[in-house]
Amino acid sequence: MNETKQLLLLRERFYRRDRRSVSAAREFARRALADWGMDARVDDVLLCVSELATNALVHGVPPGRGYRLRLWRYGGGVLRIEVHDSGDGLPRVREPDGESGRGLLLVAALADTWGVGEREPGKNVWCEFGPVDVTS
């Protein structure tokens, strides 16, 4: 029973290298939040999902590969978003340059915390919101 309960608090999906994947990732996250009864800070969460997915797509996913979006709730209502990709390099907040460069700046401003983790190959970029109120 406890294993089943834990599975309900984790959602993940793999996306191919395709611009349409960002809107699909955002919709996937929207459904997960609704299923979990999370309605606080939804716009901030979805914007961070969009920015992390876009960064993976533009900077972290080599041709022929994709990225994985993972959402989970844990420990007192914390929501964690992770985007895993197989690309090189470490993302960092930088000054905006024309139309680009705002992604991680927005994530840093909206999320309670964010960071980069290692994986082989590549990395995972994550952010957390929490605790997030649950209505159900």
Helices and strands as residue ranges (DSSP letters): H 2-8, E 10-16, H 20-35, H 42-55, I 56-60, E 66-74, E 78-85, H 103-110, E 113-118, E 123-129
